[in-house]
């Protein structure tokens, strides 16, 4: 694994490079660190319309 922080960054920013090399879309990521209310709010206001829930 790459660690909780990188997994959350990969998911919230659709940034597969957080997992290593590659250019795939990030559909989900497992983490032992739950998303904060700020992370969820930011995702909802900046990415949810284009990427969905």
PDB file of N, CA, C and O in Angstrom:
ATOM      1  N   UNK A   1       0.807  -1.180   0.000  1.00  0.00           N
ATOM      2  CA  UNK A   1       0.000   0.000   0.000  1.00  0.00           C
ATOM      3  C   UNK A   1       0.855   1.251   0.000  1.00  0.00           C
ATOM      4  O   UNK A   1       2.080   1.196   0.118  1.00  0.00           O
ATOM      5  N   UNK A   2       0.190   2.357  -0.133  1.00  0.00           N
ATOM      6  CA  UNK A   2       0.883   3.645  -0.206  1.00  0.00           C
ATOM      7  C   UNK A   2       0.640   4.515   1.015  1.00  0.00           C
ATOM      8  O   UNK A   2       1.251   5.575   1.149  1.00  0.00           O
ATOM      9  N   UNK A   3      -0.226   4.092   1.890  1.00  0.00           N
ATOM     10  CA  UNK A   3      -0.537   4.878   3.075  1.00  0.00           C
ATOM     11  C   UNK A   3      -1.873   5.581   2.944  1.00  0.00           C
ATOM     12  O   UNK A   3      -2.348   5.850   1.841  1.00  0.00           O
ATOM     13  N   UNK A   4      -2.465   5.871   4.081  1.00  0.00           N
ATOM     14  CA  UNK A   4      -3.803   6.465   4.121  1.00  0.00           C
ATOM     15  C   UNK A   4      -3.870   7.823   3.440  1.00  0.00           C
ATOM     16  O   UNK A   4      -4.811   8.102   2.697  1.00  0.00           O
ATOM     17  N   UNK A   5      -2.890   8.655   3.687  1.00  0.00           N
ATOM     18  CA  UNK A   5      -2.904  10.000   3.112  1.00  0.00           C
ATOM     19  C   UNK A   5      -2.900   9.986   1.598  1.00  0.00           C
ATOM     20  O   UNK A   5      -3.647  10.729   0.963  1.00  0.00           O
ATOM     21  N   UNK A   6      -2.064   9.144   1.018  1.00  0.00           N
ATOM     22  CA  UNK A   6      -1.995   9.074  -0.438  1.00  0.00           C
ATOM     23  C   UNK A   6      -3.262   8.457  -1.024  1.00  0.00           C
ATOM     24  O   UNK A   6      -3.709   8.864  -2.096  1.00  0.00           O
ATOM     25  N   UNK A   7      -3.839   7.488  -0.335  1.00  0.00           N
ATOM     26  CA  UNK A   7      -5.086   6.898  -0.807  1.00  0.00           C
ATOM     27  C   UNK A   7      -6.214   7.915  -0.843  1.00  0.00           C
ATOM     28  O   UNK A   7      -6.991   7.959  -1.797  1.00  0.00           O
ATOM     29  N   UNK A   8      -6.300   8.731   0.197  1.00  0.00           N
ATOM     30  CA  UNK A   8      -7.328   9.772   0.235  1.00  0.00           C
ATOM     31  C   UNK A   8      -7.082  10.808  -0.857  1.00  0.00           C
ATOM     32  O   UNK A   8      -8.024  11.236  -1.524  1.00  0.00           O
ATOM     33  N   UNK A   9      -5.831  11.215  -1.047  1.00  0.00           N
ATOM     34  CA  UNK A   9      -5.511  12.174  -2.109  1.00  0.00           C
ATOM     35  C   UNK A   9      -5.855  11.606  -3.480  1.00  0.00           C
ATOM     36  O   UNK A   9      -6.404  12.306  -4.331  1.00  0.00           O
ATOM     37  N   UNK A  10      -5.531  10.337  -3.689  1.00  0.00           N
ATOM     38  CA  UNK A  10      -5.830   9.700  -4.970  1.00  0.00           C
ATOM     39  C   UNK A  10      -7.326   9.731  -5.246  1.00  0.00           C
ATOM     40  O   UNK A  10      -7.746  10.088  -6.347  1.00  0.00           O
ATOM     41  N   UNK A  11      -8.135   9.358  -4.254  1.00  0.00           N
ATOM     42  CA  UNK A  11      -9.583   9.334  -4.435  1.00  0.00           C
ATOM     43  C   UNK A  11     -10.167  10.733  -4.602  1.00  0.00           C
ATOM     44  O   UNK A  11     -10.923  10.981  -5.542  1.00  0.00           O
ATOM     45  N   UNK A  12      -9.828  11.635  -3.711  1.00  0.00           N
ATOM     46  CA  UNK A  12     -10.431  12.967  -3.722  1.00  0.00           C
ATOM     47  C   UNK A  12     -10.053  13.786  -4.950  1.00  0.00           C
ATOM     48  O   UNK A  12     -10.800  14.678  -5.353  1.00  0.00           O
ATOM     49  N   UNK A  13      -8.904  13.494  -5.548  1.00  0.00           N
ATOM     50  CA  UNK A  13      -8.437  14.261  -6.704  1.00  0.00           C
ATOM     51  C   UNK A  13      -8.363  13.435  -7.984  1.00  0.00           C
ATOM     52  O   UNK A  13      -7.840  13.899  -8.997  1.00  0.00           O
ATOM     53  N   UNK A  14      -8.893  12.196  -7.935  1.00  0.00           N
ATOM     54  CA  UNK A  14      -8.821  11.290  -9.081  1.00  0.00           C
ATOM     55  C   UNK A  14      -7.392  11.254  -9.627  1.00  0.00           C
ATOM     56  O   UNK A  14      -7.167  11.386 -10.830  1.00  0.00           O
ATOM     57  N   UNK A  15      -6.442  11.073  -8.723  1.00  0.00           N
ATOM     58  CA  UNK A  15      -5.015  11.166  -9.047  1.00  0.00           C
ATOM     59  C   UNK A  15      -4.341   9.815  -8.850  1.00  0.00           C
ATOM     60  O   UNK A  15      -3.826   9.520  -7.771  1.00  0.00           O
ATOM     61  N   UNK A  16      -4.348   9.001  -9.895  1.00  0.00           N
ATOM     62  CA  UNK A  16      -3.794   7.651  -9.811  1.00  0.00           C
ATOM     63  C   UNK A  16      -2.301   7.653  -9.517  1.00  0.00           C
ATOM     64  O   UNK A  16      -1.773   6.663  -9.011  1.00  0.00           O
ATOM     65  N   UNK A  17      -1.613   8.746  -9.824  1.00  0.00           N
ATOM     66  CA  UNK A  17      -0.166   8.800  -9.595  1.00  0.00           C
ATOM     67  C   UNK A  17       0.185   8.650  -8.115  1.00  0.00           C
ATOM     68  O   UNK A  17       1.331   8.337  -7.790  1.00  0.00           O
ATOM     69  N   UNK A  18      -0.767   8.865  -7.219  1.00  0.00           N
ATOM     70  CA  UNK A  18      -0.517   8.664  -5.792  1.00  0.00           C
ATOM     71  C   UNK A  18      -0.225   7.194  -5.483  1.00  0.00           C
ATOM     72  O   UNK A  18       0.394   6.886  -4.464  1.00  0.00           O
ATOM     73  N   UNK A  19      -0.666   6.289  -6.354  1.00  0.00           N
ATOM     74  CA  UNK A  19      -0.426   4.857  -6.180  1.00  0.00           C
ATOM     75  C   UNK A  19       0.847   4.391  -6.881  1.00  0.00           C
ATOM     76  O   UNK A  19       1.235   3.231  -6.745  1.00  0.00           O
ATOM     77  N   UNK A  20       1.484   5.258  -7.611  1.00  0.00           N
ATOM     78  CA  UNK A  20       2.664   4.904  -8.399  1.00  0.00           C
ATOM     79  C   UNK A  20       2.484   5.439  -9.806  1.00  0.00           C
ATOM     80  O   UNK A  20       1.839   6.469 -10.004  1.00  0.00           O
ATOM     81  N   UNK A  21       3.041   4.754 -10.772  1.00  0.00           N
ATOM     82  CA  UNK A  21       2.923   5.224 -12.145  1.00  0.00           C
ATOM     83  C   UNK A  21       1.619   4.751 -12.761  1.00  0.00           C
ATOM     84  O   UNK A  21       1.067   3.724 -12.365  1.00  0.00           O
ATOM     85  N   UNK A  22       1.143   5.495 -13.715  1.00  0.00           N
ATOM     86  CA  UNK A  22      -0.084   5.127 -14.406  1.00  0.00           C
ATOM     87  C   UNK A  22      -1.015   6.312 -14.540  1.00  0.00           C
ATOM     88  O   UNK A  22      -0.818   7.351 -13.912  1.00  0.00           O
ATOM     89  N   UNK A  23      -2.036   6.141 -15.370  1.00  0.00           N
ATOM     90  CA  UNK A  23      -2.974   7.229 -15.631  1.00  0.00           C
ATOM     91  C   UNK A  23      -4.419   6.758 -15.564  1.00  0.00           C
ATOM     92  O   UNK A  23      -5.267   7.270 -16.295  1.00  0.00           O
ATOM     93  N   UNK A  24      -4.709   5.803 -14.710  1.00  0.00           N
ATOM     94  CA  UNK A  24      -6.070   5.283 -14.590  1.00  0.00           C
ATOM     95  C   UNK A  24      -6.926   6.218 -13.746  1.00  0.00           C
ATOM     96  O   UNK A  24      -6.405   7.070 -13.026  1.00  0.00           O
ATOM     97  N   UNK A  25      -8.241   6.053 -13.839  1.00  0.00           N
ATOM     98  CA  UNK A  25      -9.157   6.769 -12.954  1.00  0.00           C
ATOM     99  C   UNK A  25      -9.216   6.059 -11.610  1.00  0.00           C
ATOM    100  O   UNK A  25      -9.063   4.840 -11.542  1.00  0.00           O
ATOM    101  N   UNK A  26      -9.435   6.807 -10.556  1.00  0.00           N
ATOM    102  CA  UNK A  26      -9.561   6.243  -9.213  1.00  0.00           C
ATOM    103  C   UNK A  26     -11.044   6.157  -8.882  1.00  0.00           C
ATOM    104  O   UNK A  26     -11.702   7.181  -8.699  1.00  0.00           O
ATOM    105  N   UNK A  27     -11.572   4.936  -8.804  1.00  0.00           N
ATOM    106  CA  UNK A  27     -12.986   4.733  -8.509  1.00  0.00           C
ATOM    107  C   UNK A  27     -13.242   4.591  -7.018  1.00  0.00           C
ATOM    108  O   UNK A  27     -14.311   4.959  -6.531  1.00  0.00           O
ATOM    109  N   UNK A  28     -12.279   4.065  -6.301  1.00  0.00           N
ATOM    110  CA  UNK A  28     -12.370   3.945  -4.845  1.00  0.00           C
ATOM    111  C   UNK A  28     -10.972   3.684  -4.306  1.00  0.00           C
ATOM    112  O   UNK A  28     -10.078   3.258  -5.037  1.00  0.00           O
ATOM    113  N   UNK A  29     -10.802   3.941  -3.035  1.00  0.00           N
ATOM    114  CA  UNK A  29      -9.532   3.659  -2.358  1.00  0.00           C
ATOM    115  C   UNK A  29      -9.841   3.292  -0.916  1.00  0.00           C
ATOM    116  O   UNK A  29     -10.658   3.944  -0.266  1.00  0.00           O
ATOM    117  N   UNK A  30      -9.197   2.259  -0.420  1.00  0.00           N
ATOM    118  CA  UNK A  30      -9.374   1.859   0.972  1.00  0.00           C
ATOM    119  C   UNK A  30      -8.428   2.642   1.867  1.00  0.00           C
ATOM    120  O   UNK A  30      -7.293   2.932   1.488  1.00  0.00           O
ATOM    121  N   UNK A  31      -8.905   2.979   3.054  1.00  0.00           N
ATOM    122  CA  UNK A  31      -8.070   3.726   3.990  1.00  0.00           C
ATOM    123  C   UNK A  31      -8.560   3.467   5.404  1.00  0.00           C
ATOM    124  O   UNK A  31      -9.754   3.276   5.632  1.00  0.00           O
ATOM    125  N   UNK A  32      -7.638   3.460   6.343  1.00  0.00           N
ATOM    126  CA  UNK A  32      -8.037   3.360   7.743  1.00  0.00           C
ATOM    127  C   UNK A  32      -8.300   4.744   8.325  1.00  0.00           C
ATOM    128  O   UNK A  32      -8.639   4.871   9.501  1.00  0.00           O
ATOM    129  N   UNK A  33      -8.148   5.766   7.515  1.00  0.00           N
ATOM    130  CA  UNK A  33      -8.382   7.151   7.919  1.00  0.00           C
ATOM    131  C   UNK A  33      -9.648   7.647   7.231  1.00  0.00           C
ATOM    132  O   UNK A  33      -9.678   7.797   6.009  1.00  0.00           O
ATOM    133  N   UNK A  34     -10.695   7.903   8.015  1.00  0.00           N
ATOM    134  CA  UNK A  34     -11.950   8.344   7.395  1.00  0.00           C
ATOM    135  C   UNK A  34     -11.816   9.770   6.869  1.00  0.00           C
ATOM    136  O   UNK A  34     -10.990  10.553   7.337  1.00  0.00           O
ATOM    137  N   UNK A  35     -12.651  10.080   5.886  1.00  0.00           N
ATOM    138  CA  UNK A  35     -12.656  11.425   5.325  1.00  0.00           C
ATOM    139  C   UNK A  35     -13.204  12.407   6.354  1.00  0.00           C
ATOM    140  O   UNK A  35     -14.161  12.105   7.067  1.00  0.00           O
ATOM    141  N   UNK A  36     -12.594  13.575   6.423  1.00  0.00           N
ATOM    142  CA  UNK A  36     -13.064  14.603   7.346  1.00  0.00           C
ATOM    143  C   UNK A  36     -14.251  15.338   6.733  1.00  0.00           C
ATOM    144  O   UNK A  36     -14.497  15.228   5.532  1.00  0.00           O
ATOM    145  N   UNK A  37     -14.971  16.072   7.535  1.00  0.00           N
ATOM    146  CA  UNK A  37     -16.101  16.848   7.014  1.00  0.00           C
ATOM    147  C   UNK A  37     -15.612  17.895   6.019  1.00  0.00           C
ATOM    148  O   UNK A  37     -16.314  18.196   5.053  1.00  0.00           O
ATOM    149  N   UNK A  38     -14.437  18.449   6.231  1.00  0.00           N
ATOM    150  CA  UNK A  38     -13.871  19.428   5.295  1.00  0.00           C
ATOM    151  C   UNK A  38     -13.542  18.763   3.962  1.00  0.00           C
ATOM    152  O   UNK A  38     -13.833  19.322   2.905  1.00  0.00           O
ATOM    153  N   UNK A  39     -12.936  17.572   4.003  1.00  0.00           N
ATOM    154  CA  UNK A  39     -12.621  16.854   2.766  1.00  0.00           C
ATOM    155  C   UNK A  39     -13.895  16.515   1.998  1.00  0.00           C
ATOM    156  O   UNK A  39     -13.941  16.673   0.779  1.00  0.00           O
ATOM    157  N   UNK A  40     -14.920  16.053   2.695  1.00  0.00           N
ATOM    158  CA  UNK A  40     -16.189  15.721   2.044  1.00  0.00           C
ATOM    159  C   UNK A  40     -16.859  16.951   1.451  1.00  0.00           C
ATOM    160  O   UNK A  40     -17.371  16.901   0.333  1.00  0.00           O
ATOM    161  N   UNK A  41     -16.859  18.042   2.181  1.00  0.00           N
ATOM    162  CA  UNK A  41     -17.470  19.280   1.714  1.00  0.00           C
ATOM    163  C   UNK A  41     -16.746  19.826   0.482  1.00  0.00           C
ATOM    164  O   UNK A  41     -17.379  20.252  -0.483  1.00  0.00           O
ATOM    165  N   UNK A  42     -15.427  19.807   0.528  1.00  0.00           N
ATOM    166  CA  UNK A  42     -14.640  20.289  -0.608  1.00  0.00           C
ATOM    167  C   UNK A  42     -14.882  19.423  -1.831  1.00  0.00           C
ATOM    168  O   UNK A  42     -15.048  19.943  -2.935  1.00  0.00           O
ATOM    169  N   UNK A  43     -14.906  18.105  -1.648  1.00  0.00           N
ATOM    170  CA  UNK A  43     -15.191  17.197  -2.760  1.00  0.00           C
ATOM    171  C   UNK A  43     -16.573  17.497  -3.343  1.00  0.00           C
ATOM    172  O   UNK A  43     -16.730  17.599  -4.559  1.00  0.00           O
ATOM    173  N   UNK A  44     -17.563  17.636  -2.476  1.00  0.00           N
ATOM    174  CA  UNK A  44     -18.937  17.878  -2.930  1.00  0.00           C
ATOM    175  C   UNK A  44     -19.046  19.168  -3.730  1.00  0.00           C
ATOM    176  O   UNK A  44     -19.758  19.216  -4.733  1.00  0.00           O
ATOM    177  N   UNK A  45     -18.356  20.203  -3.302  1.00  0.00           N
ATOM    178  CA  UNK A  45     -18.493  21.494  -3.977  1.00  0.00           C
ATOM    179  C   UNK A  45     -17.605  21.637  -5.210  1.00  0.00           C
ATOM    180  O   UNK A  45     -17.906  22.448  -6.087  1.00  0.00           O
ATOM    181  N   UNK A  46     -16.523  20.873  -5.298  1.00  0.00           N
ATOM    182  CA  UNK A  46     -15.608  21.070  -6.421  1.00  0.00           C
ATOM    183  C   UNK A  46     -15.547  19.915  -7.413  1.00  0.00           C
ATOM    184  O   UNK A  46     -15.155  20.117  -8.562  1.00  0.00           O
ATOM    185  N   UNK A  47     -15.925  18.712  -6.997  1.00  0.00           N
ATOM    186  CA  UNK A  47     -15.750  17.557  -7.882  1.00  0.00           C
ATOM    187  C   UNK A  47     -17.011  16.728  -8.102  1.00  0.00           C
ATOM    188  O   UNK A  47     -17.131  16.060  -9.130  1.00  0.00           O
ATOM    189  N   UNK A  48     -17.946  16.754  -7.170  1.00  0.00           N
ATOM    190  CA  UNK A  48     -19.087  15.840  -7.216  1.00  0.00           C
ATOM    191  C   UNK A  48     -19.928  15.989  -8.476  1.00  0.00           C
ATOM    192  O   UNK A  48     -20.399  14.986  -9.014  1.00  0.00           O
ATOM    193  N   UNK A  49     -20.128  17.192  -8.955  1.00  0.00           N
ATOM    194  CA  UNK A  49     -20.964  17.387 -10.143  1.00  0.00           C
ATOM    195  C   UNK A  49     -20.392  16.655 -11.361  1.00  0.00           C
ATOM    196  O   UNK A  49     -21.145  16.098 -12.160  1.00  0.00           O
ATOM    197  N   UNK A  50     -19.087  16.654 -11.501  1.00  0.00           N
ATOM    198  CA  UNK A  50     -18.446  16.011 -12.647  1.00  0.00           C
ATOM    199  C   UNK A  50     -18.180  14.530 -12.415  1.00  0.00           C
ATOM    200  O   UNK A  50     -18.315  13.728 -13.338  1.00  0.00           O
ATOM    201  N   UNK A  51     -17.803  14.156 -11.197  1.00  0.00           N
ATOM    202  CA  UNK A  51     -17.361  12.792 -10.921  1.00  0.00           C
ATOM    203  C   UNK A  51     -18.398  11.954 -10.191  1.00  0.00           C
ATOM    204  O   UNK A  51     -18.294  10.727 -10.201  1.00  0.00           O
ATOM    205  N   UNK A  52     -19.383  12.556  -9.567  1.00  0.00           N
ATOM    206  CA  UNK A  52     -20.424  11.823  -8.863  1.00  0.00           C
ATOM    207  C   UNK A  52     -20.074  11.508  -7.427  1.00  0.00           C
ATOM    208  O   UNK A  52     -19.012  11.872  -6.922  1.00  0.00           O
ATOM    209  N   UNK A  53     -21.012  10.810  -6.777  1.00  0.00           N
ATOM    210  CA  UNK A  53     -20.844  10.454  -5.365  1.00  0.00           C
ATOM    211  C   UNK A  53     -20.053   9.187  -5.229  1.00  0.00           C
ATOM    212  O   UNK A  53     -19.809   8.729  -4.113  1.00  0.00           O
TER     213      UNK A  53
END
